[in-house]
Amino acid sequence: MELEKGLSPDITLVCKLGKDGVIRYINKPYTDITGYTEAEVIGKSHEILQDPHLPAVISKRIWETIKSHKHAYFASKNYTKNNEFFWTVADIHSRIHENKPTAIFIRRKFLPLEIRSELEQLFQILYEIETHGGGEKVAQKYLEGWFEDRNVSCLSEYIMNKFGGKKKLAEYMNAEIPLKELFKVDAREMGIDEILKTVKKNKKRRFGLW
């Protein structure tokens, strides 16, 4: 039986990547939550936390998003060094200089259960299709139909819609939530609006130490 790693909505995991997808920097919450030291992570692929059962069609879309240097969102199941899992929503930002990317930043935060449940089911179906039901092409066709049924074109758009729009999602990603509020309830049982009600806006720079 898998064990879930508790992740409070007031925690943000940050990593900085080179344009090759290799990790160049991580913040302290990243090491605190994952159990990996800086020495174990720096120089490794951004996929170090990735669920080994993440469908290939999703993994490829995430990497294509990273390489596109556009601001976008994705969600994923991650694993700590001790093999505990935790789900996160992440946003991707690129630093551009003279029209060329110089660094890529990924922030991860707690993914509310109401969004996670549907994505968890989708990822399981896609993985089963890839491994037992026809391969990546069939999985890709299923994914496109899944997006079409929800009137979205990609995972990033789906996540924004589930959060109630880009503005609300950005507010969540930039927020700090007082621990005294979180101690009152299991964060996994909180809806998006409940979480945002406890938000204390973060007035620091979007990315702390660079």
C-alpha positions as CSV (number, residue, x, y, z in Angstrom):
1,M,0.0,0.0,0.0
2,E,1.3,3.4,-1.0
3,L,1.9,6.1,1.7
4,E,0.9,9.7,0.9
5,K,3.2,12.5,1.9
6,G,1.4,15.4,3.6
7,L,1.7,18.6,1.7
8,S,0.3,21.8,3.1
9,P,-1.1,24.4,0.6
10,D,1.2,27.0,2.1
11,I,4.3,25.2,0.9
12,T,5.8,25.9,-2.5
13,L,8.5,23.7,-4.1
14,V,10.7,25.5,-6.5
15,C,13.3,24.3,-8.9
16,K,15.3,26.1,-11.6
17,L,16.2,24.3,-14.8
18,G,18.7,24.8,-17.5
19,K,17.3,24.8,-21.0
20,D,18.3,21.1,-21.2
21,G,15.8,20.3,-18.4
22,V,18.6,19.6,-15.9
23,I,18.0,21.0,-12.3
24,R,20.3,23.9,-11.4
25,Y,18.7,25.1,-8.1
26,I,16.1,23.9,-5.6
27,N,14.6,25.8,-2.6
28,K,14.6,24.5,1.0
29,P,10.9,23.2,0.9
30,Y,11.9,21.1,-2.0
31,T,14.5,19.2,0.1
32,D,12.2,19.2,3.2
33,I,9.3,17.6,1.4
34,T,11.1,15.2,-1.0
35,G,13.9,14.0,1.3
36,Y,16.5,14.6,-1.4
37,T,19.6,16.7,-0.6
38,E,20.8,19.4,-3.0
39,A,23.7,17.2,-3.9
40,E,21.4,14.4,-5.0
41,V,19.2,16.7,-7.1
42,I,21.4,19.3,-8.7
43,G,22.5,18.2,-12.2
44,K,19.7,15.6,-12.4
45,S,16.7,15.6,-14.7
46,H,13.6,17.5,-13.8
47,E,11.8,14.1,-13.9
48,I,13.5,13.0,-10.7
49,L,10.2,13.2,-8.7
50,Q,8.1,11.8,-11.6
51,D,5.7,9.0,-11.1
52,P,7.1,5.9,-13.0
53,H,3.6,5.2,-14.1
54,L,3.0,8.7,-15.6
55,P,1.5,8.1,-19.1
56,A,4.0,8.8,-21.8
57,V,1.5,11.1,-23.6
58,I,1.3,13.3,-20.5
59,S,5.1,13.2,-19.9
60,K,5.8,14.3,-23.4
61,R,3.2,17.2,-23.2
62,I,4.9,18.4,-20.0
63,W,8.3,18.4,-21.6
64,E,6.9,20.1,-24.8
65,T,5.4,22.8,-22.5
66,I,8.7,23.3,-20.7
67,K,10.5,23.7,-24.0
68,S,8.0,26.1,-25.4
69,H,9.0,28.7,-22.9
70,K,5.4,29.7,-22.4
71,H,3.8,30.3,-19.0
72,A,1.7,27.2,-18.5
73,Y,0.4,24.8,-15.8
74,F,0.4,21.1,-15.3
75,A,-0.4,18.6,-12.6
76,S,1.4,15.5,-11.5
77,K,1.8,12.7,-9.0
78,N,5.3,12.9,-7.5
79,Y,7.4,10.6,-5.3
80,T,9.8,11.4,-2.4
81,K,13.1,9.7,-1.8
82,N,11.3,7.4,0.6
83,N,8.7,6.5,-2.1
84,E,5.8,8.5,-0.5
85,F,3.6,10.1,-3.1
86,F,2.1,13.6,-3.3
87,W,0.1,15.4,-6.0
88,T,0.9,18.9,-7.1
89,V,-0.2,21.6,-9.5
90,A,2.8,23.4,-11.1
91,D,3.4,26.4,-13.2
92,I,6.3,27.0,-15.6
93,H,8.0,30.3,-16.3
94,S,11.0,31.0,-18.5
95,R,13.5,33.8,-18.1
96,I,14.1,35.3,-21.6
97,H,17.1,37.4,-22.6
98,E,17.5,38.7,-26.1
99,N,14.6,36.4,-27.2
100,K,16.4,33.4,-25.9
101,P,15.6,31.4,-22.7
102,T,18.3,31.5,-20.1
103,A,16.5,29.6,-17.3
104,I,13.2,27.8,-16.6
105,F,11.5,27.9,-13.3
106,I,8.9,25.4,-12.0
107,R,6.8,25.9,-8.9
108,R,4.8,23.1,-7.3
109,K,2.0,23.4,-4.8
110,F,-0.6,21.2,-3.2
111,L,-3.3,20.0,-5.8
112,P,-6.8,20.2,-4.3
113,L,-8.5,16.8,-4.1
114,E,-11.5,17.9,-6.3
115,I,-9.1,18.3,-9.2
116,R,-6.8,15.4,-8.4
117,S,-9.5,12.8,-8.4
118,E,-10.4,13.3,-12.1
119,L,-6.8,13.6,-13.2
120,E,-5.9,10.5,-11.2
121,Q,-8.5,8.5,-13.1
122,L,-7.4,9.9,-16.4
123,F,-3.8,9.1,-15.9
124,Q,-4.6,5.5,-14.8
125,I,-6.7,5.0,-18.0
126,L,-4.0,6.4,-20.2
127,Y,-1.3,4.2,-18.6
128,E,-3.5,1.1,-19.1
129,I,-4.1,2.0,-22.7
130,E,-0.3,2.5,-23.3
131,T,0.7,-0.7,-21.6
132,H,-2.1,-3.0,-22.5
133,G,-4.5,-1.4,-24.9
134,G,-2.9,-0.2,-28.1
135,G,0.1,2.0,-27.2
136,E,0.7,5.7,-27.3
137,K,-1.3,6.5,-30.4
138,V,-4.5,5.1,-29.0
139,A,-3.8,6.9,-25.7
140,Q,-3.2,10.1,-27.5
141,K,-6.6,9.7,-29.3
142,Y,-8.3,9.0,-26.0
143,L,-6.7,12.1,-24.4
144,E,-7.8,14.4,-27.3
145,G,-11.3,13.1,-26.8
146,W,-11.2,13.7,-23.1
147,F,-10.1,17.3,-23.7
148,E,-12.8,17.8,-26.3
149,D,-15.5,16.5,-23.9
150,R,-14.4,19.3,-21.5
151,N,-14.1,22.0,-24.1
152,V,-10.4,22.5,-23.5
153,S,-7.4,22.1,-25.7
154,C,-4.7,21.1,-23.2
155,L,-4.0,20.2,-19.6
156,S,-3.0,23.7,-18.7
157,E,-6.4,25.1,-19.9
158,Y,-8.2,22.3,-18.0
159,I,-6.4,23.2,-14.8
160,M,-7.2,26.9,-15.2
161,N,-10.9,26.2,-15.7
162,K,-11.0,23.9,-12.7
163,F,-9.5,26.6,-10.5
164,G,-12.1,29.0,-11.7
165,G,-9.9,30.9,-14.2
166,K,-6.4,32.1,-14.7
167,K,-6.7,34.9,-12.1
168,K,-7.8,32.6,-9.3
169,L,-5.1,30.0,-10.2
170,A,-2.4,32.7,-10.2
171,E,-3.6,33.9,-6.8
172,Y,-3.3,30.4,-5.5
173,M,0.2,29.9,-6.9
174,N,1.4,33.3,-5.4
175,A,-0.2,32.8,-2.0
176,E,0.9,32.0,1.4
177,I,-1.7,30.4,3.7
178,P,-1.4,30.9,7.5
179,L,-0.7,27.6,9.3
180,K,-3.1,28.4,12.1
181,E,-5.9,28.2,9.5
182,L,-4.6,24.9,8.0
183,F,-4.4,23.3,11.5
184,K,-8.2,23.6,11.7
185,V,-8.9,21.1,8.9
186,D,-7.2,18.4,6.7
187,A,-6.1,20.4,3.6
188,R,-7.1,17.4,1.5
189,E,-10.7,18.0,2.4
190,M,-10.6,21.7,1.5
191,G,-12.0,23.0,-1.8
192,I,-10.3,25.6,-4.0
193,D,-12.5,28.4,-2.7
194,E,-12.0,27.3,1.0
195,I,-8.2,27.4,0.4
196,L,-8.3,30.8,-1.2
197,K,-10.3,32.2,1.7
198,T,-7.3,31.6,4.0
199,V,-4.8,33.1,1.6
200,K,-2.4,35.8,2.7
201,K,-1.0,37.3,-0.4
202,N,2.7,36.9,-0.9
203,K,4.3,40.3,-1.4
204,K,7.8,39.0,-2.0
205,R,9.2,38.6,-5.5
206,R,7.6,35.8,-7.5
207,F,10.7,33.7,-7.2
208,G,12.8,34.1,-4.1
209,L,16.5,33.5,-4.5
210,W,18.2,33.6,-8.0
